[in-house]
Each structure stands twice: as structure tokens, then as C-alpha cells.
């Protein structure tokens, strides 16, 4: 079935035995994050968590919903994340498959209208002791270009300052930052809407560096298999998800900024923060009984790593368009937010490894990757351990290293052809006939469990 909203996802998680309801009272300041962090560090990613009794708030809070490959695949309604690559290839071949959003009136996200905003009554988190306040950590931030009217949905860090003001940190080069720059330069107030608790496909779309011209909402509709229902904001022309749990509307006045303070990062250290645009909240709308959603950012493995792994599979076809030699890639959780990747290629000519590295550095979503390692196409599936093994057996230092001026490292760990000074060697392989015989007789050897499954 199609998952159209957060509630539908929670139903699916509970049916799969992946949701843990926590009925004991918990504090949104540090305690919920500590519980979530412990769950995230379990070998299977722990459980998705629904905190039903949050201190100081009448509303429940969900965390760690995407925190395993199984739950991420369930969120996107695929059997495994590898299927996402084919879905993206299909979309790139036929862009019209991404449906335009559908406008609805009287949306669920506006069942309750709060004209006297009180952000303190919602269970947003302070996750780590060194942070100076609470953050919305899975926000879908909607903005539009003042010149063209083109919308953008991005995931940016949102710091709550008080009941009626927040700061938004968007990176240079992002859609939201570009829109903010235009409003600022024109001296005009900028409308912003922040949705909390949306459909998984839209949450992923907001987090991805989608190709230029690809609308996040239409992309989410393609992933869901149906147009995303959208509604017009009360105080602006911005469009927001009709089935979101909550929408915060506001305005950024020209030149208005405030220091956001430290934020705990995936590096395991605090980002000191910076001066960020200051959002004045004009109204909050939500469902009658909203469920808030949050994630905890910190040392991996964390929930956001699996959102990034889904992105790895979806964005692979974009790399192949720029570099047809690329067969696959794998990114370790420990370096996934640094652009650390092992990239397998079909090497056909001398210098192909270096050429792929140069191309990856010149364009695309891996161009700032701290460590890119290029290896030959493996005989089977590319895995992290297999790729690392290939690299160590093929690389020669310092010959195969490429260091960029900004301190990023590339490694051409492909087998070198004779023209590159390589030596010809035979690969170790099982005898084909013996291998086939063993495969036929596998159960005869007794290699199956009590349920009759081969092992």
C-alpha cells in the first residue's frame, strides 16, 4: 500500500513489529535523545520509537523511524534499498512519470489554527548537553523564488529561540539560501513554511541533493506512486503537504539574524553555529492530535545514516550519467556525510581510474567527498569489505593518490594495465566444474537448518 503520511508509516511499522511505544513520561531535554541514541547504536538499528507521554507537551513524538535498512525500505515500499536505483533510472529516462502535486482545500494540516504561536508546547528536542536550546531536526522547509515563483522544499537546521521565533540555517548553494538571498537583496520580507511529520518519501526528497530542475514534491509523488496532496498556507501563497502533522508559518524580515549557538554534529563534535536568518512565526496549524517527528544527530550509526543510504542508491544513476564507466558504489555509515565512497568501475583503458576521479571531483554530488576510492568492478556484489580488500591489494602509494587543494583524497585503486606499469597476474578462482558440482550437492552435504532452508 502507498504510505501517504506519517500515520500510515507508523501503522506499517507497528504491523511489522518495528515500533516501540514508550508510555513512561520522558523529558524532551536530553532524555529522549539519550534513549534514541542507545536504540540507534544497536546492531539492527533498534526500534522506531513513539514517545506517548512527553514532559511539558500534550503531543507524542516519534524518533528513529528510518533507523535501519529494513525500516527505510518499508518507508519507500521496496523490498530492499537496491531497488531504488532502478526506480531513479526509470524516472531519469521518463521525467513525466513524476506527477504534479494536487491542490486540496480544507487540509488535515489546518484542522487546528493557532494565531498565538506557542512553540514551547510542542515536544521538540534538545539532544546534547552543549546545545543552547531546542531544534527541529526533521523540518521540511518550504520557500519560493520571488522572481519566478518556483518552490523549493529543503531540510535545513531550525533552532527554536522562543515561542514565536526560530533561526534557519541553510547552506550556500541550496534552494532555500538562494531564495533568501533574493528577498534580502530586494529588501522584502520572505515567507517561509515549515512542515513537521510528513510522508516518508517527501522527507527523503527534502534531504536529497536532487538534480537541477527536479521538484521535490513531484519526486515524492513518483516515489509514492500518486500525486502529493498540497494545501495553500494561511498567511502566504506557499504550498505545504496537506497531510503533514503540523505547519509553522512565518516571515524573515530583511537583515534579521541571530546566533544559533552550538549544535552537535555527526562528526562527534559541536558545530559552533553562526548568525542565521531569524524567522518570526505568524501562525501554527496542525491536526487535531498531531504527532511530532524528530531525529537525533550525532556519531554514527544514527537514523540519518539510513536516509543517506537510500540517497546513495537513488543518486547512483546521476553519477553514471556523468561517468558511464561507474558500475556501483558503496558508502560506509562512518563517512557517509563526508562523501566517503568506494566506486567500482568497468576499466577498459589506461588512466580510466584517474579520469573517473577527475570527473567526480568536477561535478555531481560527490565532488566534495573527503575520500573517494576507485576500484575495478567485482565479480559479484560490491560490498564495503570487498571493496576495501580490492583497494588494499591493488593500490601503490604514493603513485595512486590524488590530493586536491582543499584537502580531499582520491585513490586510484584499480588494477594497473601493462601500459600503466602494472603486472599481469591470474586471479584465484574455483574450478568451474567442481563449483557447479558442489552447488548441486549442497543440501546433500547437510547444509540446511531445521526449517529446511539452505545455509
N, C-alpha and C positions, 0 to 999 in steps of 0.2 A: 504494500500500500504506500501511497505518497505521504510523506511527512510534511505537512503544511505549516506547522507551528511548533513552538516549544512543548506544548502539552502533548501533542501527538508523539513527539520524540520520547517524552517521559513514559508514556504508555508503552511504547515499544521496548524501552529499556527495562521496564518492570516485568514485562512479559518474558523477556529474555533472561531474567534473573540477574540483571546488571545494575539494578538500582537499590541503594540502601537508604531507607528513610531514617532520619535521626530525629527522634521525638524529644530528647532531653534538651533543656534550654542551653543555648550556646551563644557566645559573645562574638559579634562581627569584628571586634577589635582583637586581632591576633589569634583567637581560639579557633575560629572556623578555618583560617588559613593553615594553622598547625595541623588540624585534622586532615584537611585536604592534601597537604604536603606528605603526610605519612601514607595516605592511600596511594598517592601518585608514585611513591617510591617502591611499592610492592611489585614483585616480578610481573604480574599480569595487569598492572595499572590500577589495581584495587577496584573499587566500585564507584559508579556515579552516585553522587550524594545529594539528597534533598533534605535540607535542614528545615524542619517544620515549626520550630519554636525558637526564633531568633530574638535575643535580648534587645529590647527597645524598639521593636518593629512588629506590626501585626502581619507582616508578609513573609512567606517562606523564601528560601534561597537555594538555588541548585548550583553545584560545582562539579568539576571533574567529569562532565558528561561525555566529553570527547577523548577521555584519557586512556585509550587503548586502541590497537588496530581493529579489534572486534567492534567496539562502540563507534569508531569513526566510520567503518564500513556500514554499520547499521544506520548511522545518521544519513548516509548518502544512498542507502538502499542498493548496495552492491555486495556481492559475496565476499570480495576481498579488494583491497585498495588498488591492486594492479589493474583491475578493470577500468579504473578512472582514465588511464592513458588512452585506451580505445575510445572512450566517450569524448575526450578532448579532441582526438584526431578526427572523429566524425564531425564535431562542431566546426573545426577549422576548415574542413572540406565543404561544409554546408552551413554558413553562418546564419542563414534564415531559420535554422532549427531553433534558435534561441527566441522564445516568444516574448512579445512586448508585454509589459505589465498591464494589469486590468484594474481600472479605477472603480472603487466601490464607495457607496455612501453608507453612513451610519456604521462605521467600522467598530470592531471589538475593542481596538486600542483606545477608543474615545468613549467607552461606556461611563467612565468617571472623569470629570473635568475639575482640575484644581487650579483656581485662579490666584490662590495664595500659596505659592510653592513652599514646600517644606521638605527639602531633600533629606533632612535628618530622620524622617520616619521610615526611610527605605533601607534595607539591610546591605548597603554597600560596605566593602571591606577595607580595613587597614590590615595589611598582610604581614608586615615585618616591623620589628621594633624601631628601626631607624627612619621609617617614613613619618612624615609630619601630619598626615591626615589620611582620609579615605579616598579610594579611587574606584571609578567604574572601569572594570578591566576587560569586559567584552562588549564595548559600545559599538553600535552601528551609527556612524556619524554621517548625516545627510546634508549636503551643501549643493549649491548650483553656481554655474558660471554667470556673472551678471551681464555679460555681453551676449552670450549665445543661449542661455537658459539650460544648457546641458547639465544634468545632475551627476553627482558622484556619491557613492557610498563607500566609506573607508573605515578602518578600525584604527583609532588613534587613542592615545592615553588621555584619560579625563580625570582631573583632580577636583574633588569637591572641596570648596573653601568654606562655604556656609550654606544656609538653607536656600539661598537664591543666587549663588554664583559658583561657577566652575571654570577651570582652565583646560584648554585643549592643546595638546602638543602634537602637531603634525609635522612630518619630516619634509624638508625641501625636496621637491620633485614629485610629491604626492598631489592627488587631485584637490584635496581639501586645502593644502597650502597654497596652491596656485589660485584657487578661488578667493581665499583670504587676502592674498596679495593684491588682487584686482580691486576688491572692496576697499582695502586700506588706502591704496594709491588714489582711488577716486573720492576718498573721504566720505564713504557711505557706510551705514550700519549693515552688518551681514547677518542674514537669518541663518540659523543652524537648528537642526533637529537631531536628537539622539534617541535611537530606539534600543530598548533593552529586552532581551528574551524573544528572539525571532527564530524562524525556521533554520535548521542546521545548514542547509545549502546557502542561505543568504549570509549567515555568519561566516562561513568559509569564503564566500565571494568577497566579502568586505576585507578579509585578511590577506587575499591573494594579490600579487602584482600582475593583474590581468593585462593582456596586450592592449596597446593603444586603440581606442575606439570600441572596446568591448564593455558594454554596460553591465554593471554588477547585478542589477536586478533581473535583467533578461538572462544573464548567465545562470543565476539561481533558478529561474524558471525552467531553463533547459535541464539542469540537474534534477529538478523535482519532477519534470515531465508535465508541467502545467504552468500557465502564467501566474506570476506572483500577484496577489491582490494588494493594491496600494490605495492609500487614502490621502486626501489633502490635509495639511496641517491647519490648525485653527488660526494661527497668527501670521502665516506666510503661505506662499504658493508651493512650498516644498512638499514632496510626496514621501510618505513613510509606510512601512509594512502594516496593512490593516489588521493583521493577526498578531502584531507584537504585544507583549505583555504590558509595555509601558513606553511612553514617548515623552521626552523632555524637550520643550521648545524654548528658544531663546535668541538673543541678539548679541553680536560682538560689535561694540562701538569702535569707531576708528581710533587706533592708537592705544586702546585699552589692553593692558597686560598686567600680569602678576607673576611672581616667582612661585613655581610649583613645588619646590622642595625636593628632597631625595626620593628616589623610587628604587626598590630592589629589583635587580635585573637578572636575566638568565645567565649572566657571567658569574653570579655568586657574589657580586659586589653591588653597592648602591650607585646608581646614576645620580649625580648631584642635582640634576634638574636644571631648568633655565626659565627665563621670562617667557610666558606663554600667553596667547590671546585669552582675554577674560570674557566669559560668556555670562550674560545676565539672563537668568531664567524668567520667562514671562508666563508660562503655564506648564502643568504636568497633566497628561492624560494617561489613563490606564484601564485595564479590565477591572471588573468588579472585585475580583480576588486575584490580583497579579502575583505571578511567580517571578522573582528576580533571578538573574543568572550572572555568575561571576567565574573568573578563573584566577589562579594564583600563579604569579610569575616568579621564577627562581631557578636554582640549579637543576638541571635535568636529571632524570626524566620528569617532565611535567605535562599537563594536559595539552598545552600549546604545541608541544613537540609533535603530537599526532595530527593536529591541524596542519602543521608544516609537512608531515609525511604525505598527507593527502595532496598538498600542494606540489610536492615533488613529483607525484605520479601524474598530476594534471598538467604541469608545466613542461614535462619532458618533451612533448611534441613541439613546443616552441623552440627548444634547443635543436631538435632535429631539423627544423626548417632553416635555421642558420647554419647548422653543421650536419649535413646528411650522413657523415661518417659515424655519428653517435648512434650507438645501439641501445644503451641503457645507462643509468646512473644510480648510485646509492649514497645516501647521506646519513652519517651517524647522528643519533639524537644529541650527543655531546657537542656537536659542531654545526647543527642544522641551521641555527640562527646566525652563524658566521659564514654561511655559504661554503662549508666544507663538504667536498664531494669526491667520490671516485667515479670516473666517467669511462665507460667502456666504448671502444670504437672499432670499426672494421678497417684495419690498417691495410692499405693497398700500395702505398708508395713511400719512399724515404721522406722523412720530415712530416708525415701526417700527424704524429703526436704533437709536435710543436705548433703546427698550423692550427690544430683544434684548440690548443691552449690560447693562442693569439686571438682566435675568433671569439672564444668565450670571454676573454678579457675586454674585447672591443665593444660588445653589445650583449643585450639579454640580461636575464635576472641573476646570473651567476658572475657578472663582470667584477663585482667587488668581493668575491669569495676569498677568504683568507688562505685556503688551501685547496687546490684543485689537482687531483692526481689522475692522469690519463693512462689507462691500461688497455691491453688487447681484449677483444671480445672473448669471453669464456665459452667453453663448450656447453655449459648448462646455464642456470640462472646466475646472474651477478649478485653476489652477497658481499656484505662488508668484510667478513673474514676471508672469503675467497679473493676479493679484490686486493686486500692488504697483502695476502700471500703472493699474489701475482706481482704486485708492485715491488716487494722486497726481493723477489727472485730476478727481476729484470732491471731494476734501477742501478745506475752507477753514478756516485757522487764525486765531484760536483757537476759532472758533464750534463746530467739530465735535469738540472734545476734551472728554473726561470724565476727571478725575483723582480717584482715590479717596484717602481719608485715609491709607491705608497705602502710598501712592506708586505704585500701579498705574495704567496709562494705558489708556483706551478711546478709540477713534476711530470716529465715525460717518461713514464714507466712502461712504455710499450717495448716489446722485443725489437731490438735493432736489426735492420736488414743488413746484408753484407755491404751495401753502399754507405751505410751509416757506421761501419766499423764493427757490426755485430758478427757473432759466430753462429754458424748453423748447428743446430742440435735437435735430436729426436725427442719428442715428448713421450712421457711414460703413459702407456695406455694398456688396458686389459686386452688379452687376445679376444677378438670379436666372437669367435665360435664358442669359446669357453664361457664368455659373458652371457651369451644367448642361452646356453645350456643351464647355467646357474639360475637365470631368470625363470626358465621353465620349471625348474625343480625346487624353487624357493620354499613352497609350502611343504614339499616332501622332506625338507631338512628340519621341519618343525618350527619354523619361524612365524608363528601366529599366536595371538593372545587367546584368552578364554572365550572371547566373543567371536572368534573365528576371523579376526582382522589380521592382515599381514603386518609384521613388524621387523 
